[in-house]
Amino acid sequence: MNVILWLEELQPPLMNQAINAVAREHGALEFVGAIPSEKMPIGNGRGAAFLMNGKPIPVLVDRKSVAALDYDIVIVGGNNVVMPDILKRAKRLNVDEEKIVLDRTTCVPGFTLEKYQRLRRSNLTILSQNCWGGFVYHLFGLPFLSPIVNMFMSEFDFLKFLRDPRHYISQKLRLVRTQFNPELKINYPIFAADDITLNMNHYADFDVARAKWRERCRRINWDNILAVMYTDAPKVLDEFNKTTTYRKVCFTNFQTDLDCGFYIEPRFTQGLELWQPVNLIAQNLIACFDLWDLLLDGKKTPLEEGR
């Protein structure tokens, strides 16, 4: 597999891990070039090279020359890289966006370029009870095709929402009260949409919160929806299982035979509230389920130890 490295910083912290992950799934890699960040100093351009595992990789001083290379994958490395920005610049360079993947995405166990491309093409909408979907969109570099980002609902309001989401997204948001977020040190809005409440706990600007909700509601892909929640109550899981015909996932701290029940073993939950390991799963910080199978097919595939 021919690889181009896109370097948003000189030594991206996840790049070695990303390369090892791609090699594990695809075999031997051939590095054909490195695209430097527009802000990265690249010297006088003569003989510039980037070292990877002790081997020099030619730096493309003329970034547009990447279009002439034979490559299978472009791995983008750097802290806080966001895919929309990369895709805009890739278009100017005539880089095939189908072959671009973030280094953090390749580190998700089971990565293959084929799975990644399938996920990107699926235009997945994640309707989640809390920030889980937003974390997943960020991890995989996917567009935010859901209004439930940087916010949360109670499990009972979320179940109501799932019974008729088209109704609730059509409602005008009404400010009910504000609440203090001690981590971000902001007062955030709690809105009502008919008879459910939306806790916009990452927004200090209430107008921005409303605007983001409306904007993302318009992006929902009704043909490919995954509903995700968590509960420590078997009755809630049963209700969730009956509530929606969407593909569904409910993380639990109790064992269940239901296909939609994803039991998180105690070794992952000790000392934590349930929502914490749930969010860590979405950030690839706890590896207990195959996220590719979960997102693509709603399948419950436990990961092998050490993956």
C-alpha positions as YAML, in Angstrom:
chain: A
units: angstrom
residues:
- id: 1
  name: MET
  ca: [0.00, 0.00, 0.00]
- id: 2
  name: ASN
  ca: [1.40, 3.40, -1.04]
- id: 3
  name: VAL
  ca: [1.12, 6.00, 1.72]
- id: 4
  name: ILE
  ca: [1.31, 9.79, 1.82]
- id: 5
  name: LEU
  ca: [1.74, 11.47, 5.20]
- id: 6
  name: TRP
  ca: [0.03, 14.81, 5.67]
- id: 7
  name: LEU
  ca: [1.82, 16.55, 8.53]
- id: 8
  name: GLU
  ca: [-0.06, 19.28, 10.36]
- id: 9
  name: GLU
  ca: [2.83, 19.39, 12.81]
- id: 10
  name: LEU
  ca: [6.42, 18.16, 12.61]
- id: 11
  name: GLN
  ca: [6.00, 15.16, 14.93]
- id: 12
  name: PRO
  ca: [2.31, 14.20, 15.14]
- id: 13
  name: PRO
  ca: [1.94, 12.20, 18.38]
- id: 14
  name: LEU
  ca: [-0.27, 9.47, 16.89]
- id: 15
  name: MET
  ca: [1.50, 9.05, 13.55]
- id: 16
  name: ASN
  ca: [3.65, 6.03, 14.47]
- id: 17
  name: GLN
  ca: [0.66, 4.33, 16.04]
- id: 18
  name: ALA
  ca: [-1.42, 5.12, 12.96]
- id: 19
  name: ILE
  ca: [1.19, 3.70, 10.58]
- id: 20
  name: ASN
  ca: [1.47, 0.51, 12.63]
- id: 21
  name: ALA
  ca: [-2.31, 0.14, 12.60]
- id: 22
  name: VAL
  ca: [-2.52, 0.54, 8.82]
- id: 23
  name: ALA
  ca: [0.38, -1.89, 8.30]
- id: 24
  name: ARG
  ca: [-1.26, -4.45, 10.59]
- id: 25
  name: GLU
  ca: [-4.43, -4.47, 8.48]
- id: 26
  name: HIS
  ca: [-2.94, -3.84, 5.01]
- id: 27
  name: GLY
  ca: [0.56, -5.32, 5.06]
- id: 28
  name: ALA
  ca: [3.75, -3.66, 3.84]
- id: 29
  name: LEU
  ca: [3.65, 0.11, 3.34]
- id: 30
  name: GLU
  ca: [5.56, 2.25, 0.88]
- id: 31
  name: PHE
  ca: [5.89, 5.94, 1.81]
- id: 32
  name: VAL
  ca: [5.80, 8.03, -1.35]
- id: 33
  name: GLY
  ca: [5.77, 11.53, 0.11]
- id: 34
  name: ALA
  ca: [4.95, 13.88, 2.97]
- id: 35
  name: ILE
  ca: [2.71, 16.93, 2.64]
- id: 36
  name: PRO
  ca: [3.87, 19.65, 5.05]
- id: 37
  name: SER
  ca: [1.42, 21.93, 6.78]
- id: 38
  name: GLU
  ca: [1.03, 25.34, 5.19]
- id: 39
  name: LYS
  ca: [2.42, 26.76, 8.44]
- id: 40
  name: MET
  ca: [5.33, 24.31, 8.68]
- id: 41
  name: PRO
  ca: [8.82, 25.61, 7.86]
- id: 42
  name: ILE
  ca: [10.34, 23.45, 5.10]
- id: 43
  name: GLY
  ca: [13.72, 25.08, 4.61]
- id: 44
  name: ASN
  ca: [14.96, 25.99, 1.17]
- id: 45
  name: GLY
  ca: [13.19, 23.04, -0.43]
- id: 46
  name: ARG
  ca: [16.36, 21.24, -1.56]
- id: 47
  name: GLY
  ca: [16.60, 17.68, -0.36]
- id: 48
  name: ALA
  ca: [13.93, 18.22, 2.29]
- id: 49
  name: ALA
  ca: [12.91, 14.94, 3.92]
- id: 50
  name: PHE
  ca: [10.87, 13.71, 6.85]
- id: 51
  name: LEU
  ca: [12.15, 10.78, 8.89]
- id: 52
  name: MET
  ca: [9.75, 7.96, 9.71]
- id: 53
  name: ASN
  ca: [11.20, 5.01, 11.62]
- id: 54
  name: GLY
  ca: [14.64, 6.19, 10.56]
- id: 55
  name: LYS
  ca: [13.77, 6.26, 6.84]
- id: 56
  name: PRO
  ca: [13.64, 9.54, 4.89]
- id: 57
  name: ILE
  ca: [10.36, 10.38, 3.19]
- id: 58
  name: PRO
  ca: [10.53, 13.13, 0.55]
- id: 59
  name: VAL
  ca: [8.72, 16.29, 1.62]
- id: 60
  name: LEU
  ca: [6.57, 17.75, -1.13]
- id: 61
  name: VAL
  ca: [7.83, 21.32, -1.09]
- id: 62
  name: ASP
  ca: [5.49, 22.00, -4.01]
- id: 63
  name: ARG
  ca: [2.35, 20.70, -2.31]
- id: 64
  name: LYS
  ca: [0.44, 20.50, -5.59]
- id: 65
  name: SER
  ca: [2.85, 17.85, -6.85]
- id: 66
  name: VAL
  ca: [0.95, 15.33, -4.72]
- id: 67
  name: ALA
  ca: [-1.59, 14.96, -7.53]
- id: 68
  name: ALA
  ca: [1.04, 13.25, -9.70]
- id: 69
  name: LEU
  ca: [1.87, 10.57, -7.11]
- id: 70
  name: ASP
  ca: [0.56, 7.00, -7.03]
- id: 71
  name: TYR
  ca: [-1.00, 6.58, -3.59]
- id: 72
  name: ASP
  ca: [-3.62, 4.47, -1.85]
- id: 73
  name: ILE
  ca: [-4.06, 6.39, 1.39]
- id: 74
  name: VAL
  ca: [-3.26, 9.82, 2.85]
- id: 75
  name: ILE
  ca: [-2.81, 9.77, 6.64]
- id: 76
  name: VAL
  ca: [-3.30, 13.18, 8.26]
- id: 77
  name: GLY
  ca: [-1.50, 13.73, 11.57]
- id: 78
  name: GLY
  ca: [-1.65, 16.51, 14.13]
- id: 79
  name: ASN
  ca: [-3.40, 17.58, 17.31]
- id: 80
  name: ASN
  ca: [-6.94, 18.96, 16.96]
- id: 81
  name: VAL
  ca: [-7.07, 18.34, 13.19]
- id: 82
  name: VAL
  ca: [-10.61, 18.59, 11.81]
- id: 83
  name: MET
  ca: [-11.61, 16.94, 8.57]
- id: 84
  name: PRO
  ca: [-13.60, 19.80, 6.95]
- id: 85
  name: ASP
  ca: [-10.49, 22.02, 6.97]
- id: 86
  name: ILE
  ca: [-8.35, 19.22, 5.51]
- id: 87
  name: LEU
  ca: [-10.90, 18.48, 2.77]
- id: 88
  name: LYS
  ca: [-11.00, 22.13, 1.69]
- id: 89
  name: ARG
  ca: [-7.23, 22.19, 1.28]
- id: 90
  name: ALA
  ca: [-7.20, 18.74, -0.33]
- id: 91
  name: LYS
  ca: [-9.55, 20.00, -3.03]
- id: 92
  name: ARG
  ca: [-7.11, 22.79, -3.90]
- id: 93
  name: LEU
  ca: [-4.32, 20.19, -4.19]
- id: 94
  name: ASN
  ca: [-6.43, 17.73, -6.22]
- id: 95
  name: VAL
  ca: [-6.02, 15.09, -3.51]
- id: 96
  name: ASP
  ca: [-8.61, 12.30, -3.65]
- id: 97
  name: GLU
  ca: [-10.78, 12.87, -0.55]
- id: 98
  name: GLU
  ca: [-11.85, 9.21, -0.57]
- id: 99
  name: LYS
  ca: [-8.28, 8.29, 0.37]
- id: 100
  name: ILE
  ca: [-7.84, 10.81, 3.20]
- id: 101
  name: VAL
  ca: [-8.05, 9.55, 6.77]
- id: 102
  name: LEU
  ca: [-7.07, 11.08, 10.11]
- id: 103
  name: ASP
  ca: [-4.34, 9.35, 12.11]
- id: 104
  name: ARG
  ca: [-6.68, 9.00, 15.11]
- id: 105
  name: THR
  ca: [-9.20, 7.16, 12.91]
- id: 106
  name: THR
  ca: [-6.68, 4.56, 11.76]
- id: 107
  name: CYS
  ca: [-5.98, 3.83, 15.44]
- id: 108
  name: VAL
  ca: [-9.52, 2.54, 15.97]
- id: 109
  name: PRO
  ca: [-9.09, -1.27, 16.21]
- id: 110
  name: GLY
  ca: [-10.03, -3.09, 13.03]
- id: 111
  name: PHE
  ca: [-9.42, -0.13, 10.71]
- id: 112
  name: THR
  ca: [-9.27, -0.79, 6.99]
- id: 113
  name: LEU
  ca: [-9.51, 1.80, 4.26]
- id: 114
  name: GLU
  ca: [-12.50, -0.09, 2.85]
- id: 115
  name: LYS
  ca: [-14.41, 0.12, 6.15]
- id: 116
  name: TYR
  ca: [-13.58, 3.79, 6.49]
- id: 117
  name: GLN
  ca: [-14.74, 4.60, 2.98]
- id: 118
  name: ARG
  ca: [-17.94, 2.64, 3.55]
- id: 119
  name: LEU
  ca: [-18.61, 4.59, 6.75]
- id: 120
  name: ARG
  ca: [-17.97, 7.94, 5.06]
- id: 121
  name: ARG
  ca: [-20.31, 7.08, 2.19]
- id: 122
  name: SER
  ca: [-23.04, 5.94, 4.57]
- id: 123
  name: ASN
  ca: [-23.85, 9.50, 5.74]
- id: 124
  name: LEU
  ca: [-24.63, 8.17, 9.20]
- id: 125
  name: THR
  ca: [-26.90, 10.11, 11.52]
- id: 126
  name: ILE
  ca: [-26.32, 9.26, 15.19]
- id: 127
  name: LEU
  ca: [-29.18, 10.18, 17.49]
- id: 128
  name: SER
  ca: [-27.57, 9.75, 20.91]
- id: 129
  name: GLN
  ca: [-28.70, 10.55, 24.40]
- id: 130
  name: ASN
  ca: [-25.60, 12.62, 25.09]
- id: 131
  name: CYS
  ca: [-22.33, 13.71, 23.43]
- id: 132
  name: TRP
  ca: [-21.54, 10.14, 22.28]
- id: 133
  name: GLY
  ca: [-22.37, 10.88, 18.67]
- id: 134
  name: GLY
  ca: [-20.33, 14.07, 18.63]
- id: 135
  name: PHE
  ca: [-17.29, 12.22, 19.96]
- id: 136
  name: VAL
  ca: [-17.70, 9.56, 17.26]
- id: 137
  name: TYR
  ca: [-18.04, 12.13, 14.48]
- id: 138
  name: HIS
  ca: [-14.84, 13.80, 15.68]
- id: 139
  name: LEU
  ca: [-12.93, 10.52, 16.06]
- id: 140
  name: PHE
  ca: [-13.78, 9.36, 12.54]
- id: 141
  name: GLY
  ca: [-13.64, 12.78, 10.87]
- id: 142
  name: LEU
  ca: [-17.28, 12.52, 9.77]
- id: 143
  name: PRO
  ca: [-19.73, 15.37, 9.12]
- id: 144
  name: PHE
  ca: [-22.03, 16.17, 12.04]
- id: 145
  name: LEU
  ca: [-25.32, 14.85, 10.65]
- id: 146
  name: SER
  ca: [-27.15, 15.05, 13.97]
- id: 147
  name: PRO
  ca: [-28.52, 17.85, 16.15]
- id: 148
  name: ILE
  ca: [-27.52, 15.99, 19.34]
- id: 149
  name: VAL
  ca: [-23.97, 17.32, 19.67]
- id: 150
  name: ASN
  ca: [-22.51, 19.06, 22.73]
- id: 151
  name: MET
  ca: [-25.69, 18.40, 24.70]
- id: 152
  name: PHE
  ca: [-27.63, 15.68, 26.53]
- id: 153
  name: MET
  ca: [-31.15, 14.54, 27.44]
- id: 154
  name: SER
  ca: [-32.51, 12.48, 30.29]
- id: 155
  name: GLU
  ca: [-33.13, 8.87, 29.30]
- id: 156
  name: PHE
  ca: [-36.91, 9.40, 29.57]
- id: 157
  name: ASP
  ca: [-36.86, 12.48, 27.33]
- id: 158
  name: PHE
  ca: [-34.61, 10.68, 24.88]
- id: 159
  name: LEU
  ca: [-37.10, 7.82, 24.63]
- id: 160
  name: LYS
  ca: [-39.86, 10.36, 23.96]
- id: 161
  name: PHE
  ca: [-37.70, 11.99, 21.31]
- id: 162
  name: LEU
  ca: [-37.11, 8.65, 19.55]
- id: 163
  name: ARG
  ca: [-40.84, 7.94, 19.36]
- id: 164
  name: ASP
  ca: [-41.32, 10.95, 17.09]
- id: 165
  name: PRO
  ca: [-38.07, 12.79, 16.28]
- id: 166
  name: ARG
  ca: [-39.58, 14.63, 13.30]
- id: 167
  name: HIS
  ca: [-42.10, 16.23, 15.65]
- id: 168
  name: TYR
  ca: [-39.53, 17.36, 18.18]
- id: 169
  name: ILE
  ca: [-37.07, 18.83, 15.69]
- id: 170
  name: SER
  ca: [-39.91, 20.89, 14.23]
- id: 171
  name: GLN
  ca: [-40.61, 22.58, 17.58]
- id: 172
  name: LYS
  ca: [-39.42, 26.07, 18.42]
- id: 173
  name: LEU
  ca: [-36.95, 25.96, 21.30]
- id: 174
  name: ARG
  ca: [-38.06, 27.74, 24.45]
- id: 175
  name: LEU
  ca: [-35.54, 28.71, 27.14]
- id: 176
  name: VAL
  ca: [-36.53, 27.08, 30.43]
- id: 177
  name: ARG
  ca: [-33.60, 27.94, 32.68]
- id: 178
  name: THR
  ca: [-29.83, 28.08, 32.81]
- id: 179
  name: GLN
  ca: [-27.33, 25.91, 34.65]
- id: 180
  name: PHE
  ca: [-23.66, 26.25, 35.53]
- id: 181
  name: ASN
  ca: [-21.12, 23.91, 33.94]
- id: 182
  name: PRO
  ca: [-18.25, 23.78, 36.47]
- id: 183
  name: GLU
  ca: [-15.82, 22.17, 34.02]
- id: 184
  name: LEU
  ca: [-16.22, 24.85, 31.35]
- id: 185
  name: LYS
  ca: [-17.16, 27.57, 33.88]
- id: 186
  name: ILE
  ca: [-20.15, 28.69, 31.80]
- id: 187
  name: ASN
  ca: [-23.86, 29.10, 32.31]
- id: 188
  name: TYR
  ca: [-25.54, 27.01, 29.65]
- id: 189
  name: PRO
  ca: [-29.13, 27.00, 28.37]
- id: 190
  name: ILE
  ca: [-31.73, 24.32, 28.97]
- id: 191
  name: PHE
  ca: [-34.34, 24.51, 26.24]
- id: 192
  name: ALA
  ca: [-37.77, 22.92, 25.95]
- id: 193
  name: ALA
  ca: [-38.92, 21.36, 22.69]
- id: 194
  name: ASP
  ca: [-42.57, 20.66, 23.38]
- id: 195
  name: ASP
  ca: [-42.49, 18.32, 26.43]
- id: 196
  name: ILE
  ca: [-38.79, 17.37, 26.43]
- id: 197
  name: THR
  ca: [-35.78, 19.34, 27.64]
- id: 198
  name: LEU
  ca: [-32.48, 19.76, 25.84]
- id: 199
  name: ASN
  ca: [-29.42, 20.44, 27.99]
- id: 200
  name: MET
  ca: [-26.97, 22.41, 25.84]
- id: 201
  name: ASN
  ca: [-24.14, 22.04, 28.34]
- id: 202
  name: HIS
  ca: [-21.29, 23.15, 26.04]
- id: 203
  name: TYR
  ca: [-22.80, 26.46, 24.93]
- id: 204
  name: ALA
  ca: [-22.41, 29.81, 26.66]
- id: 205
  name: ASP
  ca: [-24.01, 31.66, 23.74]
- id: 206
  name: PHE
  ca: [-27.69, 30.76, 23.70]
- id: 207
  name: ASP
  ca: [-28.27, 32.06, 20.17]
- id: 208
  name: VAL
  ca: [-25.43, 29.89, 18.87]
- id: 209
  name: ALA
  ca: [-26.93, 26.87, 20.66]
- id: 210
  name: ARG
  ca: [-30.30, 27.44, 18.99]
- id: 211
  name: ALA
  ca: [-28.70, 28.02, 15.58]
- id: 212
  name: LYS
  ca: [-26.56, 24.87, 15.79]
- id: 213
  name: TRP
  ca: [-29.60, 22.80, 16.74]
- id: 214
  name: ARG
  ca: [-31.60, 24.09, 13.75]
- id: 215
  name: GLU
  ca: [-28.69, 23.75, 11.34]
- id: 216
  name: ARG
  ca: [-27.92, 20.16, 12.35]
- id: 217
  name: CYS
  ca: [-31.58, 19.13, 12.37]
- id: 218
  name: ARG
  ca: [-31.64, 19.94, 8.67]
- id: 219
  name: ARG
  ca: [-28.70, 17.56, 8.09]
- id: 220
  name: ILE
  ca: [-30.38, 14.41, 9.46]
- id: 221
  name: ASN
  ca: [-30.18, 11.49, 7.07]
- id: 222
  name: TRP
  ca: [-33.45, 9.70, 7.74]
- id: 223
  name: ASP
  ca: [-32.31, 6.74, 5.65]
- id: 224
  name: ASN
  ca: [-29.43, 5.79, 7.94]
- id: 225
  name: ILE
  ca: [-30.01, 6.41, 11.64]
- id: 226
  name: LEU
  ca: [-28.31, 4.81, 14.62]
- id: 227
  name: ALA
  ca: [-29.93, 5.46, 18.02]
- id: 228
  name: VAL
  ca: [-27.56, 5.29, 21.01]
- id: 229
  name: MET
  ca: [-28.20, 5.60, 24.74]
- id: 230
  name: TYR
  ca: [-27.08, 4.13, 28.07]
- id: 231
  name: THR
  ca: [-28.92, 2.95, 31.18]
- id: 232
  name: ASP
  ca: [-28.49, 1.02, 34.40]
- id: 233
  name: ALA
  ca: [-32.21, 0.07, 34.43]
- id: 234
  name: PRO
  ca: [-33.41, -3.09, 32.63]
- id: 235
  name: LYS
  ca: [-36.89, -1.58, 32.21]
- id: 236
  name: VAL
  ca: [-35.43, 1.36, 30.30]
- id: 237
  name: LEU
  ca: [-33.51, -1.01, 28.04]
- id: 238
  name: ASP
  ca: [-36.72, -2.93, 27.34]
- id: 239
  name: GLU
  ca: [-38.53, 0.30, 26.49]
- id: 240
  name: PHE
  ca: [-35.69, 1.41, 24.23]
- id: 241
  name: ASN
  ca: [-35.79, -1.92, 22.46]
- id: 242
  name: LYS
  ca: [-39.50, -1.44, 21.72]
- id: 243
  name: THR
  ca: [-39.42, 2.29, 21.07]
- id: 244
  name: THR
  ca: [-37.64, 2.61, 17.77]
- id: 245
  name: THR
  ca: [-37.20, 0.69, 14.54]
- id: 246
  name: TYR
  ca: [-33.85, 2.39, 13.96]
- id: 247
  name: ARG
  ca: [-30.65, 0.43, 14.40]
- id: 248
  name: LYS
  ca: [-30.02, 0.82, 18.10]
- id: 249
  name: VAL
  ca: [-27.36, 0.50, 20.77]
- id: 250
  name: CYS
  ca: [-27.83, 0.80, 24.52]
- id: 251
  name: PHE
  ca: [-24.79, 0.56, 26.77]
- id: 252
  name: THR
  ca: [-25.52, -1.10, 30.11]
- id: 253
  name: ASN
  ca: [-23.73, -2.13, 33.29]
- id: 254
  name: PHE
  ca: [-25.85, -5.31, 33.51]
- id: 255
  name: GLN
  ca: [-25.92, -8.37, 31.30]
- id: 256
  name: THR
  ca: [-28.75, -8.80, 28.79]
- id: 257
  name: ASP
  ca: [-29.74, -11.08, 25.93]
- id: 258
  name: LEU
  ca: [-31.22, -8.24, 23.86]
- id: 259
  name: ASP
  ca: [-29.33, -7.53, 20.64]
- id: 260
  name: CYS
  ca: [-29.39, -3.80, 21.35]
- id: 261
  name: GLY
  ca: [-27.91, -4.20, 24.85]
- id: 262
  name: PHE
  ca: [-24.14, -3.61, 24.93]
- id: 263
  name: TYR
  ca: [-22.91, -4.76, 28.34]
- id: 264
  name: ILE
  ca: [-19.78, -2.98, 29.55]
- id: 265
  name: GLU
  ca: [-17.78, -5.27, 31.80]
- id: 266
  name: PRO
  ca: [-16.98, -4.13, 35.37]
- id: 267
  name: ARG
  ca: [-13.25, -3.77, 34.60]
- id: 268
  name: PHE
  ca: [-14.18, -0.81, 32.37]
- id: 269
  name: THR
  ca: [-16.69, 0.81, 34.76]
- id: 270
  name: GLN
  ca: [-15.17, 0.54, 38.24]
- id: 271
  name: GLY
  ca: [-15.20, 3.89, 40.01]
- id: 272
  name: LEU
  ca: [-16.99, 5.59, 37.12]
- id: 273
  name: GLU
  ca: [-20.53, 6.68, 36.44]
- id: 274
  name: LEU
  ca: [-21.93, 4.80, 33.45]
- id: 275
  name: TRP
  ca: [-21.86, 7.79, 31.11]
- id: 276
  name: GLN
  ca: [-18.10, 8.11, 31.57]
- id: 277
  name: PRO
  ca: [-16.99, 4.75, 30.07]
- id: 278
  name: VAL
  ca: [-19.70, 5.19, 27.44]
- id: 279
  name: ASN
  ca: [-18.08, 8.44, 26.29]
- id: 280
  name: LEU
  ca: [-14.60, 6.93, 26.54]
- id: 281
  name: ILE
  ca: [-15.69, 4.19, 24.12]
- id: 282
  name: ALA
  ca: [-16.68, 6.91, 21.62]
- id: 283
  name: GLN
  ca: [-13.20, 8.47, 21.96]
- id: 284
  name: ASN
  ca: [-11.37, 5.15, 21.44]
- id: 285
  name: LEU
  ca: [-10.00, 5.40, 24.99]
- id: 286
  name: ILE
  ca: [-11.77, 2.22, 26.08]
- id: 287
  name: ALA
  ca: [-11.69, -0.60, 23.54]
- id: 288
  name: CYS
  ca: [-14.35, -3.17, 24.40]
- id: 289
  name: PHE
  ca: [-16.52, -3.22, 21.23]
- id: 290
  name: ASP
  ca: [-15.61, -3.08, 17.56]
- id: 291
  name: LEU
  ca: [-16.73, 0.45, 16.65]
- id: 292
  name: TRP
  ca: [-16.66, -0.32, 12.93]
- id: 293
  name: ASP
  ca: [-19.17, -3.15, 13.31]
- id: 294
  name: LEU
  ca: [-21.26, -1.07, 15.70]
- id: 295
  name: LEU
  ca: [-21.48, 1.97, 13.42]
- id: 296
  name: LEU
  ca: [-21.79, 0.16, 10.10]
- id: 297
  name: ASP
  ca: [-24.17, -2.62, 11.07]
- id: 298
  name: GLY
  ca: [-25.24, -2.12, 14.69]
- id: 299
  name: LYS
  ca: [-23.40, -5.34, 15.53]
- id: 300
  name: LYS
  ca: [-22.19, -6.22, 19.03]
- id: 301
  name: THR
  ca: [-18.66, -7.49, 18.43]
- id: 302
  name: PRO
  ca: [-16.44, -7.69, 21.53]
- id: 303
  name: LEU
  ca: [-12.82, -6.84, 20.85]
- id: 304
  name: GLU
  ca: [-10.10, -9.40, 21.36]
- id: 305
  name: GLU
  ca: [-7.90, -8.75, 24.37]
- id: 306
  name: GLY
  ca: [-5.14, -6.33, 23.45]
- id: 307
  name: ARG
  ca: [-6.76, -4.97, 20.27]
...
